[in-house]
């Protein structure tokens, strides 16, 4: 199994730039990150420091989020937020540049919360336009933009796989781009009441990425009730060939105990 460690939610006991090396020490060769900077256009020095942390750790960066705003404060993306549209667009070249230098080709664009005083129709038009621009921006490096249903954010409008797939279809119809794909986070889909098994049956071969956490609690695999192993295996059978993103909450000391057991059982 090819796992990639989300270093924005795991290993948080450590400074951000020390986490790639910690993931490597735990036996993993790949990492992914939410946007690791406070602004859409960080300084060259900040970008270089981040890239060096990845390279020095000897891991592959497999995924990077576009700037999603103040996540701890409740923001969940800039894509469909009209007042911050230019900020999102300014972020595209920075994201693509990091991807080009580090060989990363998957970029998660969180859609954004509904904004008071702006119609859903206007937000969705802005969202489709920005997703198309992002897709065009990363296409030059063979990149894919990921669109993710999210739980736990009351004003986030993409809750199910179908919600995201409708947006993806609109972007393709209006702009002709084909490199926007569904990010299937099995935890978020399950919490939102989606039929995860049916989503897998119908769309696994077209998933842009899979992420996992168990439920309840968004903890490590095995701490809850979700059949994550079965869902992953079925996705593989149906043609998904990408990484499995580990995006759950667990203290560093026990973060990967389940994976160690899994490797032991495989011998």
N, C-alpha and C positions, 0 to 999 in steps of 0.2 A: 504494500500500500504506500502510495506517495503522498505524505502529509506535508503541509506547509503551516508553520506556526505564526499565528497573528500576534505580533509583538506589541500591538497597541492595547490588547486586552489581557494578554498573558505576560508573565514575568515582570509585572508592574512594580514589584519590590525593588527593581533595579532601575537606574537611569535609562532613558529610552535608547541611547546609543550603545549601551552595554548589553542589550537584550539579544541582538543577533548572535553574539558570541556565546551567550548562555544557551540559546537554542541549539547551536552547533554542539556545545558541550553535552547537551541532553540527548544527542544522537540524531538531530535533524539537519537536513542539508538545504532547507528552503524556508523562507519567511515571507510574510506579507504585513502591510502596515495600513492603518488609516492615515490620513494626511498628517505628517509629523511636524508641521510648522504652524505658526499662529496666523500667517497671512497667505494669500494666494500666490504672492510673488516674494518668496524669501530672498535673502541676500545670497550671492554666489558662495560666500564662505559657509553659510548654513547648509546649502545644498551639498557642497563638497564634503563637509563633515559627516552628513548623513550617508552619502555614497561610500565614503571611506569606511564607515562602520560596517556596512554590508560587505564590502570587498575584503576588509581585514579579517572578518569573521569566517570567510570562506564559505558563505552561503549564497544561494540564489534568491534574489528578490522576484517573487512570482506574482505579487499583486500589490497595487497601490491605489488608495482612494484619491479622488479629486478632493479639493478643499470642501468640507461639508459645513463650515461655520463653527460656531461654538457648541460642540457636541455635549460637554458637561452642562451647558446652559440650556439645552433642549433643542438646538438646531439639528436638522437632519438633512442638510444638503442645500445647495444654492441653485440647482438646475432649473427649478420652476419658480424661483423667487425673483420677480421682475426687478425689484430695487437693487438686487445684487447680481444681475445678469452679466454686467460687464466684468465684475470681479471673477465670476466663474470663467468667462471667456479668457481673461488674462491668465488664468491658472492652466489652461490647456497646454500651452507651449512648454511650461515648466514641467508639467507631468510627463509630457512626451519626451522631453530632454532627459529626464531621469530614467525613464524607461529605455530609451535608446542606449544610454551609457551603461546601464546595468543589465540589459537583456530582459527586461520585464515587459510583458505584453498584455496584461490584464489590468483594467483600470475601472474601479467601482465609482459610479457617479450617483450618489444619493440624491433622490428626486427633490426632496424638500417638503416642508410642512405647508399646509394651506395658510395663506396670509389674510388677515382681516382687512377688509376694504378692497380686496381684489377678487374678481370673479374666478371661479374654477376654470372657466373657458379660457380666460386670459392667461392664467398660470400654465394651463396645459399647452397652449400655443407657444409660450416662452420655453416651456420644458422641451417640447419637440424640437424647436429650433436649436436650443443649446445642446441637446443630445446629438443632433446631426453635426454640429460644429465640433463637438468633442470627438465623435467618431471619425470625422475627416482629419482631425488633428493627429490622432494616433494611428490612422491608417498608413501613414508614411513609414511607420516602423513595424508594420504588420500587427498592430495592436487591436484589441477588442475593448469596447466600453461595456461595462456590466451594469444592469439595472436590477435593483433589489427590493422586494417586499420586506417591510420592517414591522416589528411589533413594539409595543411599549411607548409609542409616540402618537398620542391621540389625534394630532392634526396631520399626520403623514397619510397620504391618500393611496399609496400602493400597499395593500394588505395581503393580497393573494397573488399567486403566479399569474392568474388570468389578468389581473389589474396591470401588471408589468408587461405582459405579452401584448396587451392592447396598445400600450404606449409604444412598444418596440415596432409593432405593425404600422402604427401611424407614422413614425419616423421614417421607416423604409418607404412607405407609400409617398410621403411628401418630399423626401430628400434623396431617395434612391440608395441610401447607405445600408449595407448588410452586415456591419460589424458591431451591432448593438445586440447583446445577448442577455438572457436571464441569469441572474445570480440566484441559485437555489440554496438559500440558507434553511436547512431543514428545521432548525429550532424556530425561527420566525414564522415559517409557514405553519408549523404545527400549533404554535401559540395562537395564531390568528384563525385557527379552525379550518385551514385548507386541508384537502385530502391529499396528503403528501404522496401516498402510494400511487394515486391516479396521476398526479403531476409527473411523477417519474415515468410511469407507463407511456404517457403521451408526449413527453418533452425531453427525456434524459439525453437523447443523442444530440440535442440542440443546447444543452446547458452550457453557459459560458464558464461557470465555476460552481462548486459546491462548498458550502461551509456547514460546520456542525457544532452543536452544543446539545446537552440533554435537557429534558424538561420533566418536572418543574425545577426551576432554579438557575437555568443556563450554566450548569456545571459541566464537568468532564463527562465523557461517555461512560455509561455505567452507573452514574449517580442518580439517574432518573428512569423514566419509563419508555423512552422513544426507542424503536428498533433501528438504531442508526446503522448497525452493521448490515442488516438486511437491506436497508434502503441504499446504502453505498454499493453493495454487491449487485443489486438489481440495476442500478444506474450504470455500472460497469458492463453488465450483460447487454444492456440496450445501447451501448456505444459511447458512454462518457469516458474520456481518456485523460482528463485533467487532474489537477491536484485536489486534495481534500483539505480545505482550510479549517484549522483548529481555532475556533473563535468562541471560546467559553471562558468562564471565570473560575479560577482554581488557584490556590496558593502555590508559589513556586515549588515548595517542598514536595507537593503531591501532584503537581500539574500533569505529569506524564506517566504516573504509575500504571494507568490502564494500558498504555502503549507498551510498557516494559513487560507486563503480563502477556499481552498479545504476542509479542515477539517470542517470549518463552514458550508459549503454547504452540507456536508454529514450528518449533524445532523438533 
